[in-house]
Amino acid sequence: MIFAYLDEFGHAGPYYGRNHPRFNTSPVFGLGGFLLPENAIRPFATRFLKLKTALLAPEIEKSDKQAYEWEKKGSNLFTANSIVRYPHIRAAMFRLINEIRNSSGKVFYSGREKIRDTEDVRANGLYTTVFANAIRQIDAYCESIDESFVLIVDEHSSRKELLETAAKTMFGHTPVRRLLSPPFEVESYLNQNIQAADWVATIVGRMWNHKIDADFDNYALYEKYFWTRIHSVATHSTVMQRPKKNPLPDTSSEGALASALKKALKEKAGSKVTSVEADLVHVSIKTATLD
């Protein structure tokens, strides 16, 4: 049996651009984490706890909590500054990726590039769409290795919608066959593996922010440090990109033929120009300009 641990990356709300005063968080939204065989679940959690404790011992001590009930969000740990200034921070992610590989696991993510320049974005609709696609991709992987799977996610405010989406994906049109039950929600601060999934999802989200929008230029090093490592262990993972819009042709400057045709039209201004003639001249000008 496969256990899939997933957390969110990106942002489900509107996006206009990196430099927009309000809607500037992320051009993508998705779910990321990893897939582990059942016999690796407890050992992996133990190794992650040891990694977290060694890496962040001073912060844990200041919290007055035990390491097993304390968490550090990936978005706060793997900042664009920290992965450059502190080699041990990025080395911790290298080690986590290696732990997934050594546990016979796989990195997994599924996401979408969002529609831009509109506030008419249904965050819950985007979440459930991405969630359903993630289930189908994991199901395809499990089908390929002849295993069933269960899904573990962090607590979410739209719990009802997620459970309904999972049930529909399991039992509706073209149902998935390998998912054993609707997803289990857990408290992230008490679950080591969902914390590890959050770290992986952070890296995935920031790599794709830069890949989708070059204005995230300070995220370029996420791709440099982590892209190859992540994808050497990943399976059935992608962010669906929107088709690029072709720019409209520049008609501000006209060629010689276009100018001549317009001049001919003006010279006929004193005489009656039929609609057919006018249309022909208009088409000729447009063609000449494009050429």
C-alpha positions as CSV (number, residue, x, y, z in Angstrom):
1,M,0.0,0.0,0.0
2,I,1.1,3.6,-0.8
3,F,0.7,6.5,1.5
4,A,0.4,9.9,-0.2
5,Y,1.2,13.0,1.8
6,L,0.2,16.2,0.2
7,D,0.3,19.9,1.0
8,E,-0.5,23.1,-0.9
9,F,1.9,25.2,-3.0
10,G,1.3,28.5,-4.6
11,H,-1.9,30.4,-4.0
12,A,-5.5,29.8,-5.0
13,G,-6.6,33.4,-5.2
14,P,-6.4,35.9,-8.1
15,Y,-3.0,36.8,-9.7
16,Y,-2.3,39.8,-11.9
17,G,1.5,39.9,-11.7
18,R,4.5,39.9,-9.4
19,N,4.5,43.7,-9.3
20,H,0.7,44.2,-8.8
21,P,0.0,46.0,-5.5
22,R,-2.4,43.3,-4.3
23,F,-2.7,40.2,-6.3
24,N,0.9,39.2,-6.6
25,T,1.4,36.0,-4.6
26,S,1.8,33.2,-7.1
27,P,0.8,32.4,-10.8
28,V,0.3,28.7,-9.8
29,F,-1.6,26.6,-7.4
30,G,-1.2,22.9,-6.7
31,L,-0.6,20.1,-4.3
32,G,2.8,18.5,-3.6
33,G,4.6,16.1,-1.4
34,F,5.6,12.5,-1.7
35,L,4.4,8.8,-1.9
36,L,5.8,6.2,0.4
37,P,5.2,2.5,0.8
38,E,3.6,1.5,4.1
39,N,6.7,-0.1,5.6
40,A,8.6,3.2,5.2
41,I,6.0,5.4,7.0
42,R,7.3,5.2,10.6
43,P,11.1,5.1,9.8
44,F,10.7,8.1,7.5
45,A,8.9,10.1,10.1
46,T,11.7,9.3,12.6
47,R,14.4,10.3,10.3
48,F,12.6,13.6,9.4
49,L,12.2,14.4,13.1
50,K,15.9,13.9,13.6
51,L,16.7,16.1,10.6
52,K,14.4,18.8,11.8
53,T,15.8,18.6,15.4
54,A,19.4,18.8,14.3
55,L,18.7,21.7,11.8
56,L,16.5,23.8,14.1
57,A,17.5,22.9,17.6
58,P,17.8,26.5,18.9
59,E,14.3,27.5,17.7
60,I,12.8,24.3,19.1
61,E,14.4,25.0,22.5
62,K,13.1,28.6,22.6
63,S,9.6,27.3,21.8
64,D,9.3,25.3,25.1
65,K,7.9,22.5,23.1
66,Q,9.1,19.0,22.2
67,A,10.4,18.6,18.7
68,Y,7.6,16.1,17.8
69,E,5.0,18.8,18.5
70,W,6.7,21.7,16.8
71,E,6.9,22.6,13.2
72,K,8.6,25.0,10.9
73,K,6.8,25.9,7.7
74,G,8.7,25.4,4.5
75,S,7.8,28.9,3.3
76,N,9.6,30.4,6.3
77,L,12.6,28.0,6.2
78,F,13.4,27.8,2.5
79,T,13.4,31.5,1.7
80,A,15.2,33.0,-1.4
81,N,17.7,34.4,1.0
82,S,18.3,31.4,3.2
83,I,19.0,28.9,0.5
84,V,21.8,31.1,-0.8
85,R,23.3,32.4,2.5
86,Y,23.1,29.1,4.5
87,P,24.3,26.0,2.7
88,H,23.1,23.8,5.5
89,I,19.5,24.9,4.8
90,R,19.5,23.7,1.2
91,A,21.5,20.7,2.2
92,A,18.6,19.8,4.5
93,M,16.3,19.6,1.4
94,F,18.9,17.6,-0.5
95,R,18.9,15.1,2.4
96,L,15.1,15.0,2.5
97,I,14.9,14.2,-1.2
98,N,17.5,11.5,-0.6
99,E,15.5,10.1,2.3
100,I,12.4,9.8,-0.1
101,R,14.5,8.0,-2.6
102,N,16.1,5.7,0.0
103,S,12.7,4.8,1.3
104,S,11.6,3.6,-2.1
105,G,9.3,6.7,-2.3
106,K,8.5,9.2,-5.0
107,V,8.1,13.0,-5.0
108,F,4.7,13.9,-6.4
109,Y,3.0,17.2,-7.4
110,S,0.1,18.3,-9.5
111,G,-0.9,21.9,-10.2
112,R,-2.2,24.5,-12.6
113,E,-1.2,27.9,-13.9
114,K,-4.0,30.3,-12.9
115,I,-6.0,32.6,-15.1
116,R,-4.5,36.1,-14.8
117,D,-5.8,39.6,-14.6
118,T,-9.2,38.8,-13.1
119,E,-10.6,38.8,-9.6
120,D,-13.3,36.3,-10.8
121,V,-11.4,33.3,-9.4
122,R,-13.2,30.6,-7.4
123,A,-10.6,29.4,-5.0
124,N,-12.5,26.4,-3.8
125,G,-13.3,25.4,-7.4
126,L,-9.6,25.6,-8.3
127,Y,-8.7,23.6,-5.2
128,T,-11.2,20.8,-5.9
129,T,-10.1,20.6,-9.6
130,V,-6.4,20.3,-8.7
131,F,-7.3,17.9,-5.9
132,A,-9.3,15.6,-8.2
133,N,-6.5,15.6,-10.8
134,A,-3.9,14.8,-8.1
135,I,-5.9,11.8,-7.1
136,R,-6.1,10.6,-10.7
137,Q,-2.4,11.0,-11.2
138,I,-1.6,9.1,-8.0
139,D,-4.1,6.4,-9.0
140,A,-2.3,6.1,-12.4
141,Y,1.0,5.6,-10.6
142,C,-0.4,3.0,-8.2
143,E,-2.0,1.2,-11.1
144,S,1.4,1.0,-12.8
145,I,2.9,-0.7,-9.7
146,D,-0.2,-2.7,-8.7
147,E,-0.7,-1.0,-5.4
148,S,-3.6,0.7,-3.6
149,F,-3.2,4.0,-1.8
150,V,-4.5,6.3,1.0
151,L,-4.2,10.0,1.0
152,I,-3.2,12.2,3.9
153,V,-3.6,16.0,3.8
154,D,-3.3,18.9,6.2
155,E,-6.5,20.2,7.8
156,H,-8.4,22.5,5.4
157,S,-11.3,24.9,5.8
158,S,-13.1,23.4,2.9
159,R,-13.1,19.9,4.3
160,K,-16.6,19.1,3.1
161,E,-15.9,20.1,-0.5
162,L,-12.7,18.0,-0.5
163,L,-14.4,14.9,0.8
164,E,-17.1,15.3,-1.7
165,T,-14.6,15.7,-4.5
166,A,-12.8,12.6,-3.3
167,A,-16.0,10.6,-3.2
168,K,-17.0,11.8,-6.7
169,T,-13.5,10.8,-8.0
170,M,-13.8,7.4,-6.4
171,F,-17.3,6.5,-7.4
172,G,-18.4,8.9,-10.1
173,H,-17.8,8.9,-13.9
174,T,-14.5,7.0,-14.7
175,P,-13.8,6.2,-11.1
176,V,-10.3,5.7,-9.7
177,R,-9.9,2.2,-8.4
178,R,-6.8,2.3,-6.2
179,L,-7.8,4.9,-3.6
180,L,-9.1,3.0,-0.6
181,S,-11.0,5.7,1.2
182,P,-11.6,9.5,1.2
183,P,-8.5,11.4,2.5
184,F,-7.5,11.6,6.1
185,E,-6.9,15.1,7.5
186,V,-4.2,15.6,10.2
187,E,-2.8,18.3,12.4
188,S,0.4,19.3,10.7
189,Y,2.2,20.2,13.9
190,L,1.8,16.6,15.2
191,N,2.5,14.8,12.0
192,Q,6.1,14.6,10.8
193,N,5.4,13.3,7.4
194,I,2.9,16.1,6.5
195,Q,5.5,18.6,7.7
196,A,8.0,17.0,5.3
197,A,5.4,17.2,2.5
198,D,5.1,20.9,3.3
199,W,8.8,21.4,2.8
200,V,8.7,19.6,-0.6
201,A,5.6,21.6,-1.7
202,T,7.4,24.9,-0.9
203,I,10.3,24.1,-3.1
204,V,8.0,22.9,-5.9
205,G,5.9,26.0,-5.8
206,R,8.8,28.4,-5.9
207,M,10.5,26.6,-8.8
208,W,7.2,26.8,-10.8
209,N,6.7,30.5,-9.8
210,H,9.9,31.3,-11.6
211,K,9.3,29.0,-14.5
212,I,5.8,30.5,-15.2
213,D,6.7,34.1,-14.5
214,A,10.2,35.5,-15.1
215,D,9.4,38.4,-12.8
216,F,10.1,36.0,-9.9
217,D,13.8,36.5,-10.7
218,N,14.9,36.0,-7.1
219,Y,13.5,32.5,-7.3
220,A,15.8,31.4,-10.1
221,L,18.1,29.6,-7.6
222,Y,15.3,27.3,-6.5
223,E,15.4,25.9,-10.0
224,K,19.2,25.8,-10.1
225,Y,19.5,23.9,-6.8
226,F,16.4,21.7,-6.7
227,W,14.9,21.1,-10.2
228,T,17.1,18.2,-11.2
229,R,17.1,16.6,-7.7
230,I,13.3,16.8,-7.4
231,H,12.7,15.4,-10.8
232,S,15.1,12.6,-10.4
233,V,12.7,11.2,-7.8
234,A,9.4,12.5,-9.1
235,T,6.6,10.6,-10.8
236,H,3.4,11.6,-12.6
237,S,4.1,15.2,-11.7
238,T,3.4,18.4,-13.6
239,V,1.9,21.9,-13.5
240,M,-0.6,22.4,-16.4
241,Q,0.4,25.6,-18.2
242,R,-2.0,27.8,-20.1
243,P,-1.4,28.4,-23.8
244,K,0.7,31.5,-24.5
245,K,-1.2,34.3,-26.2
246,N,0.4,35.3,-29.5
247,P,1.0,39.1,-29.6
248,L,-1.1,41.1,-32.0
249,P,0.9,42.2,-35.1
250,D,2.3,45.7,-35.0
251,T,0.5,47.9,-37.6
252,S,2.0,51.2,-36.5
253,S,4.4,51.3,-39.4
254,E,3.3,50.7,-43.0
255,G,5.2,49.3,-45.9
256,A,5.5,51.0,-49.3
257,L,2.7,49.0,-50.9
258,A,0.3,49.8,-48.0
259,S,1.0,53.5,-48.3
260,A,0.5,53.4,-52.1
261,L,-2.9,51.6,-51.7
262,K,-4.1,54.2,-49.1
263,K,-3.0,57.0,-51.5
264,A,-5.0,55.4,-54.3
265,L,-8.0,55.3,-52.1
266,K,-7.7,59.0,-51.3
267,E,-7.4,59.9,-55.0
268,K,-10.7,58.2,-55.7
269,A,-12.3,60.2,-52.9
270,G,-13.8,62.5,-55.5
271,S,-15.4,59.6,-57.3
272,K,-17.8,56.9,-56.1
273,V,-16.1,53.9,-54.6
274,T,-18.1,50.8,-54.5
275,S,-18.2,48.7,-51.3
276,V,-16.4,45.9,-53.1
277,E,-13.5,48.2,-54.1
278,A,-13.2,49.5,-50.5
279,D,-13.1,46.1,-49.1
280,L,-10.4,45.0,-51.5
281,V,-8.2,48.0,-50.7
282,H,-8.7,47.4,-46.9
283,V,-7.7,43.7,-47.3
284,S,-4.7,44.7,-49.5
285,I,-3.5,47.2,-46.9
286,K,-3.8,44.7,-44.1
287,T,-1.9,42.1,-46.1
288,A,0.8,44.5,-47.0
289,T,1.3,45.6,-43.5
290,L,1.5,42.1,-42.1
291,D,4.1,41.1,-44.8
